[in-house]
Structure formats: C-alpha cells, structure tokens
Amino acid sequence: MNELKSYFLLAIAIACEVAGTSFLKASDGFTLPVQTIGTLMLYAAAFYLLAIIVRTMPIGVVYAIWSGAGIVLISAVGWLRFGQSLSPATMFGIAVIAAGVVIVNLSSAAPPH
C-alpha cells in the first residue's frame, strides 16, 4: 500500500473514531439503541482500518496522528455540537498536542517496518 493511500485510510479511521465518540456521547450511556449501534459500528470500522494501516506505517506515527487528530477533532465537536466550553488553557493544550503530532510526523523518516 502506498503512503498516500495509508494516510487516506488513516483519515477515514480518524473520522470514524470521532463520529463513534460523538455517537457515544449521544447514546446516553448506551441507553439509546440507534446511537449505541452507531458507536459500535463506527469504532469497529475505525479499528479495522487502523489494523490495516499499521501493516505499512510505523505504529508510533500512526498512533500519534490518530490520537492527536482525535483529540483536536472531538474537542471541536464537543464545542460545536454539544455546547461544551474550551478554556484558553484547554485550547493551548490542544494546540501543543497538534504541534506534537506534526513534529512526530515530520521527524519520522524511519522505514515502515
């Protein structure tokens, strides 16, 4: 699998994870069946894609991008969709995480295996 395809699948996996986490919040503690099923299906899709991606990309880089992008995106969803507040300190922390992901990605010149 080429690098561009790996990054594309990683983006889809991240989108599934963020959507799954949004469904998790909306499931009200797994009491709403549609949202619960959505959570499980989206997480399953995310982890399936992640399992494919780590065959060809370094797991540390994949996980840094996965977790960092997930934190940034789900924080935005929490703010926009669920009305959760983000303090300046929280926003600074999120920016530091995003910067860390960029640094890890740019500095990873190691071969995939």
Jmol script that loads the backbone (N, CA, C; Angstrom):
load data "model"
ATOM      1  N   MET A   1       0.857  -1.170   0.000  1.00  0.00           N
ATOM      2  CA  MET A   1       0.000   0.000   0.000  1.00  0.00           C
ATOM      3  C   MET A   1       0.899   1.228   0.000  1.00  0.00           C
ATOM      4  N   ASN A   2       0.587   2.193  -0.859  1.00  0.00           N
ATOM      5  CA  ASN A   2       1.439   3.377  -0.911  1.00  0.00           C
ATOM      6  C   ASN A   2       1.110   4.336   0.240  1.00  0.00           C
ATOM      7  N   GLU A   3       2.012   5.265   0.438  1.00  0.00           N
ATOM      8  CA  GLU A   3       1.900   6.175   1.580  1.00  0.00           C
ATOM      9  C   GLU A   3       0.643   7.041   1.518  1.00  0.00           C
ATOM     10  N   LEU A   4       0.299   7.514   0.346  1.00  0.00           N
ATOM     11  CA  LEU A   4      -0.885   8.356   0.197  1.00  0.00           C
ATOM     12  C   LEU A   4      -2.152   7.590   0.579  1.00  0.00           C
ATOM     13  N   LYS A   5      -2.247   6.331   0.146  1.00  0.00           N
ATOM     14  CA  LYS A   5      -3.405   5.508   0.493  1.00  0.00           C
ATOM     15  C   LYS A   5      -3.460   5.261   1.997  1.00  0.00           C
ATOM     16  N   SER A   6      -2.292   5.041   2.613  1.00  0.00           N
ATOM     17  CA  SER A   6      -2.249   4.831   4.061  1.00  0.00           C
ATOM     18  C   SER A   6      -2.769   6.056   4.812  1.00  0.00           C
ATOM     19  N   TYR A   7      -2.338   7.247   4.390  1.00  0.00           N
ATOM     20  CA  TYR A   7      -2.809   8.468   5.035  1.00  0.00           C
ATOM     21  C   TYR A   7      -4.303   8.696   4.786  1.00  0.00           C
ATOM     22  N   PHE A   8      -4.775   8.336   3.597  1.00  0.00           N
ATOM     23  CA  PHE A   8      -6.196   8.455   3.295  1.00  0.00           C
ATOM     24  C   PHE A   8      -7.012   7.542   4.200  1.00  0.00           C
ATOM     25  N   LEU A   9      -6.578   6.279   4.348  1.00  0.00           N
ATOM     26  CA  LEU A   9      -7.275   5.348   5.232  1.00  0.00           C
ATOM     27  C   LEU A   9      -7.201   5.807   6.687  1.00  0.00           C
ATOM     28  N   LEU A  10      -6.069   6.390   7.073  1.00  0.00           N
ATOM     29  CA  LEU A  10      -5.938   6.913   8.426  1.00  0.00           C
ATOM     30  C   LEU A  10      -6.935   8.051   8.660  1.00  0.00           C
ATOM     31  N   ALA A  11      -7.105   8.909   7.678  1.00  0.00           N
ATOM     32  CA  ALA A  11      -8.082   9.999   7.805  1.00  0.00           C
ATOM     33  C   ALA A  11      -9.495   9.447   7.966  1.00  0.00           C
ATOM     34  N   ILE A  12      -9.815   8.396   7.212  1.00  0.00           N
ATOM     35  CA  ILE A  12     -11.140   7.775   7.347  1.00  0.00           C
ATOM     36  C   ILE A  12     -11.285   7.130   8.726  1.00  0.00           C
ATOM     37  N   ALA A  13     -10.233   6.454   9.189  1.00  0.00           N
ATOM     38  CA  ALA A  13     -10.268   5.830  10.514  1.00  0.00           C
ATOM     39  C   ALA A  13     -10.480   6.871  11.603  1.00  0.00           C
ATOM     40  N   ILE A  14      -9.811   7.991  11.479  1.00  0.00           N
ATOM     41  CA  ILE A  14      -9.967   9.074  12.465  1.00  0.00           C
ATOM     42  C   ILE A  14     -11.383   9.616  12.418  1.00  0.00           C
ATOM     43  N   ALA A  15     -11.918   9.811  11.213  1.00  0.00           N
ATOM     44  CA  ALA A  15     -13.298  10.303  11.084  1.00  0.00           C
ATOM     45  C   ALA A  15     -14.283   9.321  11.720  1.00  0.00           C
ATOM     46  N   CYS A  16     -14.059   8.023  11.517  1.00  0.00           N
ATOM     47  CA  CYS A  16     -14.931   7.016  12.142  1.00  0.00           C
ATOM     48  C   CYS A  16     -14.825   7.059  13.659  1.00  0.00           C
ATOM     49  N   GLU A  17     -13.618   7.212  14.157  1.00  0.00           N
ATOM     50  CA  GLU A  17     -13.423   7.265  15.621  1.00  0.00           C
ATOM     51  C   GLU A  17     -14.089   8.495  16.215  1.00  0.00           C
ATOM     52  N   VAL A  18     -13.950   9.636  15.566  1.00  0.00           N
ATOM     53  CA  VAL A  18     -14.560  10.872  16.062  1.00  0.00           C
ATOM     54  C   VAL A  18     -16.089  10.771  15.995  1.00  0.00           C
ATOM     55  N   ALA A  19     -16.590  10.235  14.894  1.00  0.00           N
ATOM     56  CA  ALA A  19     -18.044  10.047  14.786  1.00  0.00           C
ATOM     57  C   ALA A  19     -18.531   9.048  15.832  1.00  0.00           C
ATOM     58  N   GLY A  20     -17.771   7.968  16.037  1.00  0.00           N
ATOM     59  CA  GLY A  20     -18.133   6.988  17.058  1.00  0.00           C
ATOM     60  C   GLY A  20     -18.163   7.589  18.450  1.00  0.00           C
ATOM     61  N   THR A  21     -17.205   8.443  18.749  1.00  0.00           N
ATOM     62  CA  THR A  21     -17.176   9.107  20.049  1.00  0.00           C
ATOM     63  C   THR A  21     -18.359  10.066  20.188  1.00  0.00           C
ATOM     64  N   SER A  22     -18.733  10.714  19.105  1.00  0.00           N
ATOM     65  CA  SER A  22     -19.909  11.591  19.130  1.00  0.00           C
ATOM     66  C   SER A  22     -21.174  10.777  19.378  1.00  0.00           C
ATOM     67  N   PHE A  23     -21.279   9.616  18.718  1.00  0.00           N
ATOM     68  CA  PHE A  23     -22.416   8.733  18.968  1.00  0.00           C
ATOM     69  C   PHE A  23     -22.398   8.222  20.410  1.00  0.00           C
ATOM     70  N   LEU A  24     -21.211   7.963  20.941  1.00  0.00           N
ATOM     71  CA  LEU A  24     -21.087   7.515  22.327  1.00  0.00           C
ATOM     72  C   LEU A  24     -21.688   8.542  23.276  1.00  0.00           C
ATOM     73  N   LYS A  25     -21.356   9.805  23.065  1.00  0.00           N
ATOM     74  CA  LYS A  25     -21.912  10.879  23.887  1.00  0.00           C
ATOM     75  C   LYS A  25     -23.436  10.915  23.733  1.00  0.00           C
ATOM     76  N   ALA A  26     -23.904  10.797  22.487  1.00  0.00           N
ATOM     77  CA  ALA A  26     -25.341  10.868  22.209  1.00  0.00           C
ATOM     78  C   ALA A  26     -26.095   9.621  22.680  1.00  0.00           C
ATOM     79  N   SER A  27     -25.382   8.518  22.936  1.00  0.00           N
ATOM     80  CA  SER A  27     -26.045   7.265  23.322  1.00  0.00           C
ATOM     81  C   SER A  27     -26.589   7.293  24.746  1.00  0.00           C
ATOM     82  N   ASP A  28     -26.233   8.314  25.500  1.00  0.00           N
ATOM     83  CA  ASP A  28     -26.709   8.462  26.886  1.00  0.00           C
ATOM     84  C   ASP A  28     -26.413   7.206  27.704  1.00  0.00           C
ATOM     85  N   GLY A  29     -25.127   6.849  27.698  1.00  0.00           N
ATOM     86  CA  GLY A  29     -24.708   5.680  28.495  1.00  0.00           C
ATOM     87  C   GLY A  29     -25.219   4.365  27.928  1.00  0.00           C
ATOM     88  N   PHE A  30     -25.262   4.263  26.605  1.00  0.00           N
ATOM     89  CA  PHE A  30     -25.750   3.073  25.904  1.00  0.00           C
ATOM     90  C   PHE A  30     -27.222   2.777  26.188  1.00  0.00           C
ATOM     91  N   THR A  31     -28.017   3.803  26.477  1.00  0.00           N
ATOM     92  CA  THR A  31     -29.445   3.597  26.711  1.00  0.00           C
ATOM     93  C   THR A  31     -30.278   3.833  25.451  1.00  0.00           C
ATOM     94  N   LEU A  32     -29.685   4.423  24.420  1.00  0.00           N
ATOM     95  CA  LEU A  32     -30.388   4.665  23.160  1.00  0.00           C
ATOM     96  C   LEU A  32     -29.838   3.715  22.100  1.00  0.00           C
ATOM     97  N   PRO A  33     -30.665   2.777  21.615  1.00  0.00           N
ATOM     98  CA  PRO A  33     -30.154   1.704  20.754  1.00  0.00           C
ATOM     99  C   PRO A  33     -29.520   2.167  19.444  1.00  0.00           C
ATOM    100  N   VAL A  34     -30.106   3.116  18.749  1.00  0.00           N
ATOM    101  CA  VAL A  34     -29.554   3.550  17.466  1.00  0.00           C
ATOM    102  C   VAL A  34     -28.165   4.157  17.663  1.00  0.00           C
ATOM    103  N   GLN A  35     -28.028   5.022  18.647  1.00  0.00           N
ATOM    104  CA  GLN A  35     -26.732   5.647  18.911  1.00  0.00           C
ATOM    105  C   GLN A  35     -25.712   4.617  19.417  1.00  0.00           C
ATOM    106  N   THR A  36     -26.172   3.647  20.190  1.00  0.00           N
ATOM    107  CA  THR A  36     -25.283   2.594  20.685  1.00  0.00           C
ATOM    108  C   THR A  36     -24.754   1.756  19.520  1.00  0.00           C
ATOM    109  N   ILE A  37     -25.636   1.353  18.628  1.00  0.00           N
ATOM    110  CA  ILE A  37     -25.214   0.575  17.462  1.00  0.00           C
ATOM    111  C   ILE A  37     -24.279   1.406  16.586  1.00  0.00           C
ATOM    112  N   GLY A  38     -24.592   2.690  16.412  1.00  0.00           N
ATOM    113  CA  GLY A  38     -23.709   3.577  15.652  1.00  0.00           C
ATOM    114  C   GLY A  38     -22.322   3.649  16.268  1.00  0.00           C
ATOM    115  N   THR A  39     -22.265   3.763  17.583  1.00  0.00           N
ATOM    116  CA  THR A  39     -20.983   3.798  18.287  1.00  0.00           C
ATOM    117  C   THR A  39     -20.170   2.546  17.978  1.00  0.00           C
ATOM    118  N   LEU A  40     -20.790   1.388  18.162  1.00  0.00           N
ATOM    119  CA  LEU A  40     -20.083   0.121  17.974  1.00  0.00           C
ATOM    120  C   LEU A  40     -19.632  -0.078  16.525  1.00  0.00           C
ATOM    121  N   MET A  41     -20.487   0.270  15.584  1.00  0.00           N
ATOM    122  CA  MET A  41     -20.127   0.102  14.167  1.00  0.00           C
ATOM    123  C   MET A  41     -18.997   1.036  13.761  1.00  0.00           C
ATOM    124  N   LEU A  42     -19.061   2.278  14.207  1.00  0.00           N
ATOM    125  CA  LEU A  42     -18.018   3.242  13.838  1.00  0.00           C
ATOM    126  C   LEU A  42     -16.685   2.909  14.491  1.00  0.00           C
ATOM    127  N   TYR A  43     -16.706   2.483  15.762  1.00  0.00           N
ATOM    128  CA  TYR A  43     -15.456   2.073  16.399  1.00  0.00           C
ATOM    129  C   TYR A  43     -14.881   0.827  15.717  1.00  0.00           C
ATOM    130  N   ALA A  44     -15.744  -0.119  15.363  1.00  0.00           N
ATOM    131  CA  ALA A  44     -15.263  -1.324  14.670  1.00  0.00           C
ATOM    132  C   ALA A  44     -14.606  -0.949  13.343  1.00  0.00           C
ATOM    133  N   ALA A  45     -15.234  -0.062  12.584  1.00  0.00           N
ATOM    134  CA  ALA A  45     -14.663   0.381  11.309  1.00  0.00           C
ATOM    135  C   ALA A  45     -13.325   1.080  11.535  1.00  0.00           C
ATOM    136  N   ALA A  46     -13.264   1.937  12.558  1.00  0.00           N
ATOM    137  CA  ALA A  46     -12.027   2.665  12.846  1.00  0.00           C
ATOM    138  C   ALA A  46     -10.886   1.704  13.185  1.00  0.00           C
ATOM    139  N   PHE A  47     -11.162   0.728  14.029  1.00  0.00           N
ATOM    140  CA  PHE A  47     -10.104  -0.203  14.425  1.00  0.00           C
ATOM    141  C   PHE A  47      -9.724  -1.158  13.300  1.00  0.00           C
ATOM    142  N   TYR A  48     -10.675  -1.523  12.467  1.00  0.00           N
ATOM    143  CA  TYR A  48     -10.354  -2.347  11.305  1.00  0.00           C
ATOM    144  C   TYR A  48      -9.387  -1.598  10.390  1.00  0.00           C
ATOM    145  N   LEU A  49      -9.711  -0.356  10.097  1.00  0.00           N
ATOM    146  CA  LEU A  49      -8.825   0.447   9.246  1.00  0.00           C
ATOM    147  C   LEU A  49      -7.464   0.649   9.905  1.00  0.00           C
ATOM    148  N   LEU A  50      -7.463   0.887  11.202  1.00  0.00           N
ATOM    149  CA  LEU A  50      -6.200   1.063  11.923  1.00  0.00           C
ATOM    150  C   LEU A  50      -5.332  -0.192  11.806  1.00  0.00           C
ATOM    151  N   ALA A  51      -5.954  -1.358  11.896  1.00  0.00           N
ATOM    152  CA  ALA A  51      -5.206  -2.614  11.776  1.00  0.00           C
ATOM    153  C   ALA A  51      -4.567  -2.753  10.400  1.00  0.00           C
ATOM    154  N   ILE A  52      -5.244  -2.275   9.376  1.00  0.00           N
ATOM    155  CA  ILE A  52      -4.683  -2.320   8.018  1.00  0.00           C
ATOM    156  C   ILE A  52      -3.526  -1.326   7.899  1.00  0.00           C
ATOM    157  N   ILE A  53      -3.715  -0.148   8.434  1.00  0.00           N
ATOM    158  CA  ILE A  53      -2.719   0.926   8.299  1.00  0.00           C
ATOM    159  C   ILE A  53      -1.399   0.569   8.969  1.00  0.00           C
ATOM    160  N   VAL A  54      -1.458  -0.040  10.151  1.00  0.00           N
ATOM    161  CA  VAL A  54      -0.209  -0.319  10.872  1.00  0.00           C
ATOM    162  C   VAL A  54       0.614  -1.423  10.217  1.00  0.00           C
ATOM    163  N   ARG A  55       0.095  -2.052   9.193  1.00  0.00           N
ATOM    164  CA  ARG A  55       0.908  -3.001   8.413  1.00  0.00           C
ATOM    165  C   ARG A  55       2.000  -2.274   7.643  1.00  0.00           C
ATOM    166  N   THR A  56       1.726  -1.032   7.235  1.00  0.00           N
ATOM    167  CA  THR A  56       2.650  -0.337   6.333  1.00  0.00           C
ATOM    168  C   THR A  56       3.219   0.961   6.904  1.00  0.00           C
ATOM    169  N   MET A  57       2.698   1.425   8.015  1.00  0.00           N
ATOM    170  CA  MET A  57       3.198   2.670   8.616  1.00  0.00           C
ATOM    171  C   MET A  57       3.699   2.378  10.022  1.00  0.00           C
ATOM    172  N   PRO A  58       4.681   3.138  10.495  1.00  0.00           N
ATOM    173  CA  PRO A  58       5.163   2.943  11.864  1.00  0.00           C
ATOM    174  C   PRO A  58       4.032   3.198  12.866  1.00  0.00           C
ATOM    175  N   ILE A  59       3.860   2.287  13.793  1.00  0.00           N
ATOM    176  CA  ILE A  59       2.738   2.361  14.727  1.00  0.00           C
ATOM    177  C   ILE A  59       2.802   3.626  15.593  1.00  0.00           C
ATOM    178  N   GLY A  60       4.005   4.072  15.938  1.00  0.00           N
ATOM    179  CA  GLY A  60       4.129   5.291  16.741  1.00  0.00           C
ATOM    180  C   GLY A  60       3.615   6.513  16.000  1.00  0.00           C
ATOM    181  N   VAL A  61       3.917   6.593  14.728  1.00  0.00           N
ATOM    182  CA  VAL A  61       3.441   7.711  13.908  1.00  0.00           C
ATOM    183  C   VAL A  61       1.934   7.620  13.738  1.00  0.00           C
ATOM    184  N   VAL A  62       1.449   6.417  13.431  1.00  0.00           N
ATOM    185  CA  VAL A  62       0.004   6.225  13.259  1.00  0.00           C
ATOM    186  C   VAL A  62      -0.733   6.629  14.532  1.00  0.00           C
ATOM    187  N   TYR A  63      -0.240   6.161  15.665  1.00  0.00           N
ATOM    188  CA  TYR A  63      -0.934   6.444  16.925  1.00  0.00           C
ATOM    189  C   TYR A  63      -0.852   7.921  17.296  1.00  0.00           C
ATOM    190  N   ALA A  64       0.273   8.556  17.010  1.00  0.00           N
ATOM    191  CA  ALA A  64       0.392   9.993  17.298  1.00  0.00           C
ATOM    192  C   ALA A  64      -0.624  10.780  16.475  1.00  0.00           C
ATOM    193  N   ILE A  65      -0.725  10.458  15.194  1.00  0.00           N
ATOM    194  CA  ILE A  65      -1.681  11.159  14.338  1.00  0.00           C
ATOM    195  C   ILE A  65      -3.112  10.831  14.759  1.00  0.00           C
ATOM    196  N   TRP A  66      -3.379   9.562  14.988  1.00  0.00           N
ATOM    197  CA  TRP A  66      -4.715   9.079  15.397  1.00  0.00           C
ATOM    198  C   TRP A  66      -5.183   9.768  16.671  1.00  0.00           C
ATOM    199  N   SER A  67      -4.356   9.719  17.689  1.00  0.00           N
ATOM    200  CA  SER A  67      -4.776  10.276  18.975  1.00  0.00           C
ATOM    201  C   SER A  67      -4.796  11.800  18.949  1.00  0.00           C
ATOM    202  N   GLY A  68      -3.795  12.407  18.341  1.00  0.00           N
ATOM    203  CA  GLY A  68      -3.748  13.869  18.291  1.00  0.00           C
ATOM    204  C   GLY A  68      -4.897  14.453  17.495  1.00  0.00           C
ATOM    205  N   ALA A  69      -5.119  13.910  16.303  1.00  0.00           N
ATOM    206  CA  ALA A  69      -6.230  14.405  15.479  1.00  0.00           C
ATOM    207  C   ALA A  69      -7.562  14.128  16.164  1.00  0.00           C
ATOM    208  N   GLY A  70      -7.673  12.963  16.795  1.00  0.00           N
ATOM    209  CA  GLY A  70      -8.906  12.640  17.515  1.00  0.00           C
ATOM    210  C   GLY A  70      -9.203  13.620  18.629  1.00  0.00           C
ATOM    211  N   ILE A  71      -8.178  13.986  19.398  1.00  0.00           N
ATOM    212  CA  ILE A  71      -8.356  14.951  20.482  1.00  0.00           C
ATOM    213  C   ILE A  71      -8.790  16.307  19.936  1.00  0.00           C
ATOM    214  N   VAL A  72      -8.112  16.766  18.911  1.00  0.00           N
ATOM    215  CA  VAL A  72      -8.441  18.070  18.329  1.00  0.00           C
ATOM    216  C   VAL A  72      -9.862  18.063  17.777  1.00  0.00           C
ATOM    217  N   LEU A  73     -10.188  17.042  16.996  1.00  0.00           N
ATOM    218  CA  LEU A  73     -11.498  16.997  16.342  1.00  0.00           C
ATOM    219  C   LEU A  73     -12.645  16.779  17.320  1.00  0.00           C
ATOM    220  N   ILE A  74     -12.467  15.870  18.280  1.00  0.00           N
ATOM    221  CA  ILE A  74     -13.574  15.630  19.210  1.00  0.00           C
ATOM    222  C   ILE A  74     -13.763  16.812  20.151  1.00  0.00           C
ATOM    223  N   SER A  75     -12.705  17.554  20.427  1.00  0.00           N
ATOM    224  CA  SER A  75     -12.856  18.788  21.205  1.00  0.00           C
ATOM    225  C   SER A  75     -13.682  19.803  20.426  1.00  0.00           C
ATOM    226  N   ALA A  76     -13.429  19.895  19.128  1.00  0.00           N
ATOM    227  CA  ALA A  76     -14.216  20.801  18.277  1.00  0.00           C
ATOM    228  C   ALA A  76     -15.673  20.352  18.211  1.00  0.00           C
ATOM    229  N   VAL A  77     -15.898  19.049  18.078  1.00  0.00           N
ATOM    230  CA  VAL A  77     -17.273  18.525  18.054  1.00  0.00           C
ATOM    231  C   VAL A  77     -17.969  18.806  19.382  1.00  0.00           C
ATOM    232  N   GLY A  78     -17.265  18.587  20.479  1.00  0.00           N
ATOM    233  CA  GLY A  78     -17.846  18.866  21.793  1.00  0.00           C
ATOM    234  C   GLY A  78     -18.266  20.316  21.932  1.00  0.00           C
ATOM    235  N   TRP A  79     -17.439  21.190  21.415  1.00  0.00           N
ATOM    236  CA  TRP A  79     -17.733  22.630  21.476  1.00  0.00           C
ATOM    237  C   TRP A  79     -18.888  22.992  20.546  1.00  0.00           C
ATOM    238  N   LEU A  80     -18.814  22.536  19.285  1.00  0.00           N
ATOM    239  CA  LEU A  80     -19.807  22.919  18.285  1.00  0.00           C
ATOM    240  C   LEU A  80     -21.148  22.193  18.448  1.00  0.00           C
ATOM    241  N   ARG A  81     -21.093  20.893  18.703  1.00  0.00           N
ATOM    242  CA  ARG A  81     -22.311  20.083  18.720  1.00  0.00           C
ATOM    243  C   ARG A  81     -22.943  19.979  20.100  1.00  0.00           C
ATOM    244  N   PHE A  82     -22.108  19.854  21.126  1.00  0.00           N
ATOM    245  CA  PHE A  82     -22.627  19.600  22.461  1.00  0.00           C
ATOM    246  C   PHE A  82     -22.535  20.803  23.386  1.00  0.00           C
ATOM    247  N   GLY A  83     -22.072  21.935  22.864  1.00  0.00           N
ATOM    248  CA  GLY A  83     -22.034  23.167  23.647  1.00  0.00           C
ATOM    249  C   GLY A  83     -21.055  23.155  24.809  1.00  0.00           C
ATOM    250  N   GLN A  84     -20.030  22.333  24.721  1.00  0.00           N
ATOM    251  CA  GLN A  84     -19.042  22.271  25.800  1.00  0.00           C
ATOM    252  C   GLN A  84     -18.048  23.416  25.625  1.00  0.00           C
ATOM    253  N   SER A  85     -17.605  23.951  26.744  1.00  0.00           N
ATOM    254  CA  SER A  85     -16.693  25.099  26.672  1.00  0.00           C
ATOM    255  C   SER A  85     -15.248  24.623  26.602  1.00  0.00           C
ATOM    256  N   LEU A  86     -14.426  25.450  25.976  1.00  0.00           N
ATOM    257  CA  LEU A  86     -12.986  25.212  25.898  1.00  0.00           C
ATOM    258  C   LEU A  86     -12.291  26.437  26.480  1.00  0.00           C
ATOM    259  N   SER A  87     -11.648  26.246  27.595  1.00  0.00           N
ATOM    260  CA  SER A  87     -10.939  27.355  28.227  1.00  0.00           C
ATOM    261  C   SER A  87      -9.686  27.683  27.419  1.00  0.00           C
ATOM    262  N   PRO A  88      -9.118  28.867  27.634  1.00  0.00           N
ATOM    263  CA  PRO A  88      -7.853  29.184  26.953  1.00  0.00           C
ATOM    264  C   PRO A  88      -6.757  28.151  27.244  1.00  0.00           C
ATOM    265  N   ALA A  89      -6.692  27.674  28.467  1.00  0.00           N
ATOM    266  CA  ALA A  89      -5.681  26.667  28.802  1.00  0.00           C
ATOM    267  C   ALA A  89      -5.934  25.375  28.032  1.00  0.00           C
ATOM    268  N   THR A  90      -7.193  24.985  27.887  1.00  0.00           N
ATOM    269  CA  THR A  90      -7.534  23.789  27.123  1.00  0.00           C
ATOM    270  C   THR A  90      -7.150  23.971  25.658  1.00  0.00           C
ATOM    271  N   MET A  91      -7.474  25.121  25.104  1.00  0.00           N
ATOM    272  CA  MET A  91      -7.132  25.386  23.705  1.00  0.00           C
ATOM    273  C   MET A  91      -5.620  25.381  23.503  1.00  0.00           C
ATOM    274  N   PHE A  92      -4.881  25.925  24.462  1.00  0.00           N
ATOM    275  CA  PHE A  92      -3.419  25.899  24.371  1.00  0.00           C
ATOM    276  C   PHE A  92      -2.917  24.454  24.399  1.00  0.00           C
ATOM    277  N   GLY A  93      -3.462  23.654  25.297  1.00  0.00           N
ATOM    278  CA  GLY A  93      -3.069  22.248  25.379  1.00  0.00           C
ATOM    279  C   GLY A  93      -3.349  21.498  24.094  1.00  0.00           C
ATOM    280  N   ILE A  94      -4.500  21.760  23.489  1.00  0.00           N
ATOM    281  CA  ILE A  94      -4.845  21.129  22.223  1.00  0.00           C
ATOM    282  C   ILE A  94      -3.868  21.561  21.131  1.00  0.00           C
ATOM    283  N   ALA A  95      -3.496  22.838  21.130  1.00  0.00           N
ATOM    284  CA  ALA A  95      -2.525  23.330  20.148  1.00  0.00           C
ATOM    285  C   ALA A  95      -1.167  22.658  20.336  1.00  0.00           C
ATOM    286  N   VAL A  96      -0.757  22.436  21.568  1.00  0.00           N
ATOM    287  CA  VAL A  96       0.515  21.759  21.844  1.00  0.00           C
ATOM    288  C   VAL A  96       0.454  20.315  21.348  1.00  0.00           C
ATOM    289  N   ILE A  97      -0.675  19.648  21.573  1.00  0.00           N
ATOM    290  CA  ILE A  97      -0.846  18.283  21.078  1.00  0.00           C
ATOM    291  C   ILE A  97      -0.747  18.255  19.562  1.00  0.00           C
ATOM    292  N   ALA A  98      -1.436  19.168  18.901  1.00  0.00           N
ATOM    293  CA  ALA A  98      -1.392  19.234  17.432  1.00  0.00           C
ATOM    294  C   ALA A  98       0.029  19.480  16.942  1.00  0.00           C
ATOM    295  N   ALA A  99       0.742  20.374  17.610  1.00  0.00           N
ATOM    296  CA  ALA A  99       2.134  20.642  17.226  1.00  0.00           C
ATOM    297  C   ALA A  99       2.993  19.391  17.420  1.00  0.00           C
ATOM    298  N   GLY A 100       2.753  18.669  18.486  1.00  0.00           N
ATOM    299  CA  GLY A 100       3.492  17.430  18.728  1.00  0.00           C
ATOM    300  C   GLY A 100       3.259  16.403  17.644  1.00  0.00           C
ATOM    301  N   VAL A 101       2.025  16.280  17.190  1.00  0.00           N
ATOM    302  CA  VAL A 101       1.710  15.344  16.117  1.00  0.00           C
ATOM    303  C   VAL A 101       2.456  15.728  14.843  1.00  0.00           C
ATOM    304  N   VAL A 102       2.480  17.002  14.542  1.00  0.00           N
ATOM    305  CA  VAL A 102       3.200  17.470  13.355  1.00  0.00           C
ATOM    306  C   VAL A 102       4.687  17.149  13.487  1.00  0.00           C
ATOM    307  N   ILE A 103       5.267  17.405  14.643  1.00  0.00           N
ATOM    308  CA  ILE A 103       6.692  17.129  14.857  1.00  0.00           C
ATOM    309  C   ILE A 103       6.990  15.641  14.711  1.00  0.00           C
ATOM    310  N   VAL A 104       6.164  14.796  15.319  1.00  0.00           N
ATOM    311  CA  VAL A 104       6.378  13.346  15.211  1.00  0.00           C
ATOM    312  C   VAL A 104       6.290  12.912  13.753  1.00  0.00           C
ATOM    313  N   ASN A 105       5.306  13.423  13.052  1.00  0.00           N
ATOM    314  CA  ASN A 105       5.120  13.040  11.650  1.00  0.00           C
ATOM    315  C   ASN A 105       6.290  13.508  10.779  1.00  0.00           C
ATOM    316  N   LEU A 106       6.721  14.732  10.971  1.00  0.00           N
ATOM    317  CA  LEU A 106       7.806  15.258  10.150  1.00  0.00           C
ATOM    318  C   LEU A 106       9.157  14.617  10.464  1.00  0.00           C
ATOM    319  N   SER A 107       9.331  14.198  11.697  1.00  0.00           N
ATOM    320  CA  SER A 107      10.625  13.646  12.092  1.00  0.00           C
ATOM    321  C   SER A 107      10.717  12.142  11.889  1.00  0.00           C
ATOM    322  N   SER A 108       9.652  11.535  11.440  1.00  0.00           N
ATOM    323  CA  SER A 108       9.664  10.093  11.276  1.00  0.00           C
ATOM    324  C   SER A 108      10.075   9.736   9.855  1.00  0.00           C
ATOM    325  N   ALA A 109      11.344   9.519   9.686  1.00  0.00           N
ATOM    326  CA  ALA A 109      11.858   9.110   8.372  1.00  0.00           C
ATOM    327  C   ALA A 109      12.227   7.636   8.358  1.00  0.00           C
ATOM    328  N   ALA A 110      11.845   6.936   9.422  1.00  0.00           N
ATOM    329  CA  ALA A 110      12.182   5.512   9.524  1.00  0.00           C
ATOM    330  C   ALA A 110      11.384   4.694   8.521  1.00  0.00           C
ATOM    331  N   PRO A 111      11.934   3.576   8.047  1.00  0.00           N
ATOM    332  CA  PRO A 111      11.171   2.715   7.153  1.00  0.00           C
ATOM    333  C   PRO A 111       9.932   2.146   7.867  1.00  0.00           C
ATOM    334  N   PRO A 112       8.901   1.751   7.133  1.00  0.00           N
ATOM    335  CA  PRO A 112       7.651   1.335   7.742  1.00  0.00           C
ATOM    336  C   PRO A 112       7.740   0.143   8.686  1.00  0.00           C
ATOM    337  N   HIS A 113       8.714  -0.706   8.543  1.00  0.00           N
ATOM    338  CA  HIS A 113       8.761  -1.897   9.415  1.00  0.00           C
ATOM    339  C   HIS A 113       9.901  -1.852  10.335  1.00  0.00           C
TER     340      HIS A 113
END
end "model"
wireframe off; spacefill off
backbone 0.3
color backbone group
